[in-house]
Amino acid sequence: MDLSKYQNSFLSYLESKNWAREPKNLYEPIDYILQLSGKRIRPLLTLMAAEVFSDDFRKALPAALAVEVFHNFTLVHDDIMDEAPLRRGKKTVHEKWNINTGILSGDAMLILAYQFFENYPPEIFQNLALIFSKTALEVCDGQQLDIDFETRNNVTINEYIKMITLKTSVLIGAALKMGAIVSKAPEKEAKLIYEYGLNLGIAFQLQDDYLDTFGNPRTFGKQIGGDIIENKKTYLYLKALEVATTEDVKILNHHYSKKTENNSKKINKVTEIFIKSDIPNYIKEQIEIYTKKSFDSLEQLNVSKTYKQQLKDFGSALMSRDK
């Protein structure tokens, strides 16, 4: 399973599309956000799944582009909600243009994503639209839960897992299922590869939580302690509230009740409590649980052992960011 093969084909297909149309202030931001460099994991997953079930991934290129356009639509709107100045090191759309343009261009991207399904016959179009609509609404549900959690002091770990599942993991599962649909895989097989992606996505997000505090700043790619600075109620924080001493819980609540200019001191103190409460081991256990669930779904797939192993290797590589 040559990832560079999928990536090169996808980038060529993306570049073949002409986003430069009138009115330019609607379409230039779309071209801008789609050209920003990113891992493009989701469309690659669509192509991978298509090849697993049919040995021909190219017919899934329109579906893969739909996934990528939708994902970037969510980023444009998320950046507006977060008032984020940068995306992948460049100005966000609403900063480069304005908020109204960001909202409208994002809306147009959602509609454009659906239009790529018109490349398929009616039955496949319908099945793609069904999973896509379901997933799009779930992503909105997850985003709203994430916003709600900012002002709630009684968030549970189960609620947090539900939030990251909706906000992040369902799109990873859907990207894979869409590749299966394009290749006319049986529904049972499409569901299994969806579960593979769903649980791998949960494990990936939990690992992201871990690395945000305990990762290597030279390899992680983001500021270490960013979640602590922003008072994000991640698994680490929620588990610490469950198992830390009463005194440490008070200290955590104090630090997470406000933002401070002395971020270094805050990060050090919170990290110290996490370590003292054995939080790194708790979250590593959860990462292993969801990774195992993901790989268990692979074992049930009715495809060659070679493809199963390649999908497992991909998952292992995705989860190997341990520094």
Secondary structure by P-SEA (a helix, b strand, c coil): ccaaaaaaaaaaaaaacccccccccccaaaaaaaaccccaaaaaaaaaaaaacccccccaaaaaaaaaaaaaaaaaaaaaaaccccccccccccccccaaaaaaaaaaaaaaaaaaaccccaaaaaaaaaaaaaaaaaaaaaaaaaaaacccccccaaaaaaaaaaaccaaaaaaaaaaaaaacccaaaaaaaaaaaaaaaaaaaaaaaaaaccccccccccccccccccccccaaaaaaaacccaaaaaaaaaaacccccaaaaaaaaaaaaaaaaaaaaaaaaaaaaaaaaaaaaaaaccccaaaaaaaaaaaaaaacccc
